[in-house]
Amino acid sequence: MQKDLTLVNPQNYSWLDELEEFKDAYGITQQQLADTTGYRREYINALIRGRKQLTAQAKAKLTTAMRVLTKRNNLDCCIDYFRVTFKSHDAGNIIQKIFQIRPEHFYHEDWAFYGYTHKLICGELTVMLSQQPERRHGESEEAWLKRDKGTMIELSGKGCRYLENYLSGQKRSWYDVFIACQELHGRFKRIDLAINDRHGVLDIPELIEKYRNDEYRSRFKGGKIHR
């Protein structure tokens, strides 16, 4: 059975029918479910036969137990936005060290964002560039360097997935990217993490309701609900 245990608008008995089919498909016994959830086997049997009411806690424990017993990873985390800056203006060296891609594969555009003047693009990879400012008369080195925007790498969600394809072929990982950034004295400005929940750990309708009721804390002034 290929279905996941997460159903849209599940009713107790239909969800338990799914559980029973899923359990049988993987050869999982009621005793294994009992040992993994901490419940007695008699209680598991009563739930499946409909003699006991399925509580939210029992449903969560059973779902987690099935994920453990079937070794199906229904919850994973990925980097969904990445921004790092460098004081260096040697974009070619930055590209080679971090992406391990030849700089000539990037094409040039004469505009950019965040005060940068131009950028280099390869697929979904974006490297923003700036001109090194002239040092003003009497200006301290610290103030001068502060005005120097240097070089910035910005990757959207698509950019992160695009980079991961390269990393896979290079037998590298995000860890190698972070190390390369540190070796080039990069400053991490923003890293967004996204959780893919195919397991039902987070109740999305409940989270939306809490958002609408202002039952959260955030550094941001607002947000959006994407459906």
C-alpha positions as CSV (number, residue, x, y, z in Angstrom):
1,M,0.0,0.0,0.0
2,Q,1.5,3.3,-1.1
3,K,-0.8,5.7,0.7
4,D,0.5,7.8,3.5
5,L,-1.3,7.8,6.9
6,T,-2.0,11.6,6.6
7,L,-5.5,12.0,5.2
8,V,-7.5,15.1,4.3
9,N,-10.4,15.4,6.8
10,P,-9.9,12.0,8.3
11,Q,-12.7,10.2,10.2
12,N,-11.6,7.9,13.0
13,Y,-12.7,4.6,11.4
14,S,-11.5,5.4,7.9
15,W,-8.2,6.4,9.3
16,L,-8.0,3.2,11.3
17,D,-8.9,1.2,8.2
18,E,-6.0,2.9,6.5
19,L,-3.8,2.0,9.4
20,E,-4.8,-1.7,9.3
21,E,-4.1,-1.9,5.5
22,F,-0.8,-0.1,5.9
23,K,0.2,-2.4,8.9
24,D,-0.7,-5.5,6.9
25,A,1.2,-4.3,3.8
26,Y,4.4,-4.0,5.8
27,G,3.9,-7.1,7.9
28,I,3.7,-5.1,11.2
29,T,2.0,-6.9,14.2
30,Q,-0.2,-5.4,16.8
31,Q,2.5,-6.3,19.4
32,Q,5.1,-4.3,17.5
33,L,2.7,-1.3,17.5
34,A,2.2,-1.8,21.2
35,D,5.9,-2.0,22.0
36,T,6.6,1.1,20.0
37,T,3.7,3.2,21.3
38,G,3.9,2.0,24.9
39,Y,0.3,0.9,24.8
40,R,-0.9,-2.6,25.7
41,R,-1.6,-4.9,22.7
42,E,-5.2,-5.3,23.9
43,Y,-5.7,-1.6,23.7
44,I,-4.3,-1.5,20.1
45,N,-6.6,-4.3,19.1
46,A,-9.6,-2.5,20.6
47,L,-8.7,0.7,18.7
48,I,-8.4,-1.1,15.4
49,R,-11.7,-3.1,16.0
50,G,-13.5,0.1,16.9
51,R,-14.2,-0.9,20.5
52,K,-12.2,2.1,21.8
53,Q,-12.4,5.7,20.8
54,L,-9.4,7.0,18.9
55,T,-8.0,10.0,20.7
56,A,-5.7,12.6,19.1
57,Q,-2.8,11.4,21.3
58,A,-3.3,7.8,20.3
59,K,-3.5,8.7,16.6
60,A,-0.3,10.7,16.9
61,K,1.5,7.9,18.6
62,L,0.3,5.3,16.1
63,T,1.3,7.4,13.2
64,T,4.8,7.9,14.7
65,A,5.1,4.2,15.4
66,M,4.2,3.3,11.8
67,R,6.8,5.8,10.6
68,V,9.5,4.2,12.8
69,L,8.6,0.6,12.0
70,T,8.4,1.2,8.3
71,K,11.4,3.4,8.3
72,R,9.5,5.9,6.1
73,N,10.8,9.4,6.7
74,N,7.8,11.7,6.4
75,L,9.5,14.7,7.9
76,D,12.6,16.4,6.5
77,C,14.2,19.8,6.6
78,C,15.9,21.7,3.8
79,I,17.5,25.1,3.2
80,D,15.0,27.2,1.3
81,Y,16.8,30.6,1.1
82,F,20.5,31.5,1.4
83,R,22.2,34.8,1.5
84,V,25.9,35.4,2.3
85,T,28.2,38.4,1.7
86,F,31.9,38.8,1.2
87,K,34.1,41.9,1.4
88,S,36.1,40.5,-1.6
89,H,35.4,41.7,-5.1
90,D,37.0,38.6,-6.7
91,A,33.7,37.0,-7.8
92,G,35.5,34.4,-9.9
93,N,37.4,33.0,-6.9
94,I,34.2,33.1,-4.8
95,I,32.3,31.2,-7.5
96,Q,35.0,28.6,-7.9
97,K,35.5,28.0,-4.2
98,I,31.8,27.8,-3.3
99,F,30.0,26.5,-6.3
100,Q,33.0,24.7,-8.0
101,I,31.7,26.0,-11.3
102,R,33.8,27.8,-13.9
103,P,33.0,31.5,-13.8
104,E,32.6,31.7,-17.6
105,H,29.3,29.7,-17.2
106,F,27.8,32.7,-15.5
107,Y,26.3,35.5,-17.7
108,H,26.4,39.2,-16.8
109,E,23.5,41.6,-16.1
110,D,23.9,45.3,-15.6
111,W,21.4,45.6,-12.7
112,A,21.0,44.1,-9.2
113,F,19.3,44.7,-5.9
114,Y,20.2,45.8,-2.3
115,G,22.6,48.5,-3.5
116,Y,24.6,46.2,-5.7
117,T,25.3,47.5,-9.3
118,H,25.4,44.3,-11.4
119,K,25.2,40.5,-11.1
120,L,26.3,37.2,-12.5
121,I,23.7,34.4,-13.1
122,C,24.0,30.7,-13.9
123,G,20.6,29.1,-13.9
124,E,19.1,29.8,-10.5
125,L,22.4,30.9,-8.9
126,T,22.8,34.6,-8.4
127,V,26.0,36.5,-7.5
128,M,25.6,40.2,-6.9
129,L,28.6,42.6,-7.4
130,S,29.5,46.1,-6.5
131,Q,32.2,48.7,-7.2
132,Q,34.7,49.2,-4.4
133,P,34.0,52.8,-3.2
134,E,36.8,55.4,-3.1
135,R,38.1,56.2,0.3
136,R,37.1,59.6,1.5
137,H,39.6,62.1,2.8
138,G,40.0,61.5,6.5
139,E,37.8,58.5,6.5
140,S,38.8,55.7,8.8
141,E,39.5,52.3,7.3
142,E,36.6,50.8,9.4
143,A,34.1,53.3,7.9
144,W,35.5,52.8,4.4
145,L,35.2,49.0,4.7
146,K,31.7,49.4,6.1
147,R,30.6,51.2,2.9
148,D,32.1,48.5,0.7
149,K,29.3,46.1,-0.2
150,G,31.7,43.6,-1.8
151,T,30.0,40.5,-3.3
152,M,26.8,38.7,-2.3
153,I,25.4,35.3,-3.1
154,E,21.6,35.0,-3.0
155,L,19.7,31.8,-3.6
156,S,15.9,31.5,-3.5
157,G,14.2,28.2,-2.9
158,K,14.7,27.3,-6.6
159,G,18.3,28.4,-6.3
160,C,18.9,26.1,-3.3
161,R,17.4,23.1,-5.2
162,Y,19.5,24.0,-8.3
163,L,22.7,24.1,-6.2
164,E,21.9,20.8,-4.6
165,N,21.9,19.2,-8.0
166,Y,25.4,20.4,-8.6
167,L,26.5,19.3,-5.0
168,S,25.1,15.8,-5.7
169,G,27.2,15.5,-8.8
170,Q,30.3,16.9,-7.0
171,K,29.8,14.5,-4.0
172,R,29.5,17.5,-1.8
173,S,26.9,18.8,0.6
174,W,25.7,22.1,2.2
175,Y,28.3,21.5,4.9
176,D,31.0,22.0,2.3
177,V,29.3,25.2,1.1
178,F,29.3,26.6,4.6
179,I,32.9,25.7,5.2
180,A,33.9,27.3,1.9
181,C,32.0,30.5,2.9
182,Q,33.8,30.6,6.3
183,E,37.2,30.2,4.6
184,L,36.4,33.2,2.4
185,H,35.3,35.1,5.6
186,G,31.7,35.3,4.4
187,R,29.0,36.7,6.6
188,F,25.8,34.7,6.7
189,K,22.9,37.3,6.3
190,R,20.0,35.0,6.0
191,I,19.3,31.2,6.0
192,D,15.7,30.0,5.8
193,L,14.8,26.4,6.7
194,A,11.7,24.7,5.4
195,I,10.1,21.6,6.9
196,N,8.4,19.1,4.6
197,D,5.7,17.5,6.7
198,R,4.1,14.5,5.0
199,H,3.4,13.0,8.4
200,G,0.8,15.4,10.0
201,V,3.0,16.5,12.9
202,L,1.9,20.1,12.3
203,D,-1.8,20.8,12.0
204,I,-1.8,23.5,9.3
205,P,-5.4,24.7,9.8
206,E,-4.7,25.1,13.5
207,L,-1.5,27.1,12.7
208,I,-3.4,29.3,10.3
209,E,-6.0,29.9,13.0
210,K,-3.3,30.8,15.6
211,Y,-1.7,33.2,13.0
212,R,-5.0,34.9,12.4
213,N,-5.6,35.2,16.2
214,D,-2.1,36.7,16.7
215,E,-1.1,33.8,18.9
216,Y,2.6,33.9,17.8
217,R,5.8,35.9,18.3
218,S,8.0,36.9,15.4
219,R,10.7,39.5,14.5
220,F,8.7,40.1,11.3
221,K,5.9,42.7,11.0
222,G,3.6,40.4,9.2
223,G,3.3,37.3,7.0
224,K,1.3,35.5,4.3
225,I,-0.7,32.3,4.1
226,H,0.1,30.4,1.0
227,R,-2.3,27.7,-0.2
